[in-house]
Amino acid sequence: MRLRRRRLLQLAGASALAAAAGARAETFPARAVRLIVPFGPASGSDIVARLFADRLSARWRQPVVVENRPGADGFLAIGAFMSASDDHVLLVMPVGTFTVHPYTHDKVPYDAERDLQPIASVASVILALSAAPSLAVGTLGDLVALARQQPGTLNAAAANGNAEFLLFGFLKTAGLDVPKVPYKDITQAPNDLAEGRIQLLMSTLAIVRPHMAAGRIKVLAVTSRARAPIAPAVPTVGEAGFPALALESLIGVFGPRGMPLDLRERIAADFRAVLAADTTIAERIAATGQVAQVEGPAELAAGIAEQRAKLATIARALEIKSAQ
């Protein structure tokens, strides 16, 4: 009898929790919502967050405020998000910002799988491989061949995070001697590329697009599965014959630890609805070198798992141990 009573109490408790979670999903949001972004104003993630925030505010009939917390490689934003511990405070950030943390920092003060609950992907950042115009190359294959013929004579730079990991992991795996040029501010690299001070750059398409349009650099390929709408003539790395360089760089929306799945799915549905209702969102995101795409918690979790697996393979090639 005691076991049966305990089991009944457990079932009643579970039912009550489920009912409470369902009620939260139905009434969300009950007050203003904050979207924390780990970069400054006018960054790609900031633009995406603000475009959705304006439309969600009208849909939810509550203020939706974007809060910029740049610095410390994303840790400031993640820390502010975790400290709030509030389902009305969400984190909007590229997946690549945190998936590389275990490889780039000795200690990671959070558990991404526990503390960053996936809600929705909202965009994909297009990464591009660009070459200096002084090089006699027209394709990514030409560049790889040149690097193989002239070891140590070319150098390369990459944006921090998954772009840097991806590029230098590929170079090492391919046995190419291409020294790394570090940058504190990667937005300076396109000018150096145009002037021939560096020969290869992996960065967002957005920061090299003006130089590409002016004919000052060559964009050889993009890492996405499909070609970029704003640069349809540029092939993907898969089309160029280098699928190992393929990477979807998702921007995700995350909720706090313990946020119930039905609430996350409800929020994802609202992101999807505002994107479908206003075509200017996708157009304005595309103009920044990104692609608007809203998928739910399961799809975002799968994208994160795929990127983690890829980075783990690269880390082994680079002989880098994970902090977690």
N, C-alpha and C positions, 0 to 999 in steps of 0.2 A: 504493500500500500504506500509506504514511504517513497519508494522508487517511482511509482506511478504518479504520486502527487508532485514529486520533484520534476518529473517529465512534463506534467501539465503546466506547472509554473513556468518552466523554461519555454514551452510553446506559447504561453500567454505573453511572456516577456518579448519573445521574438515577434509576435503579432503586433504588440504595442509599438515596438521599434519600427516595424515596417509601416504601420499606420502613420506614425509620426513623420517618417521619411517621406511618405506620399503626400502628407499635408504640407511639408516644406516645399516640395516640388510644385504643388498647386498654388501656393501663395507667394512664391519667389517672383520678384524681389519685394521685400517688405519695406525697404528703405534704399537710400543711395548705394550704388555699387561703385567700387574702385577697381580700376584695371592698372596694375603695377607693371611697368615696362623697364627692362634693365638698361635701356639706352636713352640718349637725350632726345629732345624735340627734333622732328624732321628726319629721324632715322627711319629705316624701313619698318621696323616693328612698331614704332610710334605712329607712323602714318596709318598702318593697318588698324591699330587699336582705336585711333580717333575716328576713322571712317565707320567702324562698327559701333563705337560708343554713341555717336550722334543718332544713328538709326535705332539702336537698342533703347536709348532713353525715351524715344517717342513710343516704341512698342511696349516698354515696361511701365511707362508713366512714372518713372523715377529717374533722378539724375544718375548719369554714368560718367564718372570722372577718370581721366587718364592721369596717372601719377608717374613721373619719370624718376627713376632711381639708378642713374648710371654709375659705373665705377666698380672696382674690385672684381673684375671679370664676372660680373653677374651676381656675386655674393651679396651685395648690398640689397638688390631687389629681392632676391630669394629670402634673405633675412627679414626684411620688412614684411613680406608676404606671410612667412611662417609666424612671425611675432603677432600678427593680427589674429590668426586662427579664427577666421570669420568667413562664412560662406558667401558674404557680400564683398569680399576682397579676393579678386582673382589675379592670376599672374599670366601675362602675355609675353612669351619669349620664344626665340628659336630653340628648337630641340638641341641643336649643335652647341648651344651655350653651356648646357649642363652635362651632356653625354661625354664630353671630353674632360670634365673636371677630375675624375679619378686618375687620369693620366698626366694632367698638367699641374696638379697640386698634391703635396704630401698628405694633407688632411682635407677631407670634405665634411663640413659641419652639418650635413643633412643627408637623409636617405631619399634619393629621388623617387624610388618606387613607392615609398610610404608617404612622403611629404608632398609630392607633386602629383595630384590625382588628375589624370587626363580628362578633359572635357571635350575639346574640339580642336582640330587643326583649322586654321583660318586662311593660311597662305603658304606658298612654297617660294623660298628665296632662290633665285637662279644664280648659280655659281658659274663663273666663266674662266677659261684658260686663255690668256692673252700673251702675245709675243711682241717683242720690239720690232718696229718697221725696218730696222737696219738688217735684220736677219733674212737670209734668202730662203724663207720657208713660206709655204702656202697652206699647209695642213698640220694637224697635230702629229701625224706620222712623219712629216718632214722634220719637225722639231726634234722628235725622239731620235731619228736617224742622225741628225746633226750633233746632238748631245753625245751619242754613242761614238761618233767619229772624232769628236774633239772633247775628250773628258777633261773636266775642270775649267774649261774656258767660258762656259755659260754660268750664270747665276740666277737664282729665283727667289721670289718672295710670295708670301701668302697671308691672307687675313687670319687672325687668331682663331683658334677653335677647330672645327671639323675641316675647314678648307686647308689649313696648314697640315693637319694630320694626313688628310687624303693625298695631298700633293707629294709630300716628302716620303710618305709610306710607299707610294707608287714608284718614285724615283729610286728608292733603295731596293725595292723588290725587282725592278727592271735592271738593276745594276748600273744606273746612270750616275755619274759623278757631276752633280750640279749643286754647288755650294749655296747655302741659305743666307739671304740678306734679311736681318730682322728689322721690323718697323714698329715704333710705338703707335704711330698713326698710319694705318694702311691707306688712307685717302691720299697720302703723298706719293704712293708708289706708282700710280698711273703716269704722273709727270716724269718720273725717273725712267719708266718703261719707254715712254715716247722719246726721251732723250738718249736712250741706249745705255743708261747706267745700270739697269737690270735688264735681263733678257726674257724672263718668264714670270708671269704673275697669275696666281689664282685668287680671285676675289669675287664679290658680287658683280653681276653684270651691270648693276646700276651705276657703280662708280667708274666703270671704264666706258660706258656707253657714249658719253660726250666725246671722248677721245677717238672711239671707233667711228662715230659719225663724221668727225673731222679728218679721218684718214691718218691719224697720228699713231695708232696702234692696230695690231691685227688680233681680232678675237677668233681663236681657232676652233673652240668647241665649248659647249655648255654641259654641265654634269647631270642635268635633269633627264628624265625618260623621254620627254617630248621637247621639240624645239621651242625657243622662247618666242612668244607672240610679237615682242618688240624687236626681235632680231631673227626673223624667219630664215634668213640665208645661212645662218651659223648652224653647223651640224651638232648633234649630240655626241658625247664621247663614245657612245655605243656605235653610232653610225660611222665615227672616225676610226673604229677598230680597237678602242681601248675601254671595254666595259668595266674594267677594274676601277676606273675613275668615276663611275656613275654614283651619284648621291642625290637623294631628294632632301633638301634642306627645309624642313617644315617649321612654320611658326605655330605654336600651340597655345591654347588657353588651358590653365590648370587651376584646380580648386584645392582647398586645404585637406589635410589628413582627415579621413573619416567622412568625407563628403559622399552621400549616397549616390549610387549609380543612377537612380531615376531622376534625381535633381540634375546631375551632369548631362543626362540625355535630354532633359527638358531645355537646359540652357543651350546645348548644341543645336537643338531644333530651332530655337529662336535665332541663333546666328545664321543658320541655313535659310530661314525665312526672310530675314532682312536682306541677305545677299540676293535671293531670288527676286525680291520685290524691287530692287534698285540696281539697275545695270551699271550705273555710274561708279559703284563701289569697285567692281571688277576692272573697269576701265582705268580708274585712278590708281589702283594697285598695280596693274600691268605697266603703267607709265613709270613706275618706280623700279622696274626690273624684277617684279614678283608676279606670281600667279595666284589669284584668289581661288581657294578651294576649302570648302567646309565639310569635314567628316566628323563622325561622332567619337565617343570615348574609345570604343574597341578599335577603330581604324587608327586613331592617333597612337594608342598603346602599341599596335602592331608596327607602326612606323618607327616608334622609339626603339622597339626591340630589334628591328632590322638595322637601324643605325648603330646600336650598341654592338651588335654582332660584327658589323663591318669594322668598327673602330677597334674592337678586340683583336681582330685579325691583323689590322695595321700595327697595333701596339706590339704584337708578337714579332712582326717583321722589324720594327724599330727597337726591339728589346727594351720596351718600357713596361714597367709593372704598374698595375692598378692599385690605387690607394684604398680601394674598397673590395 
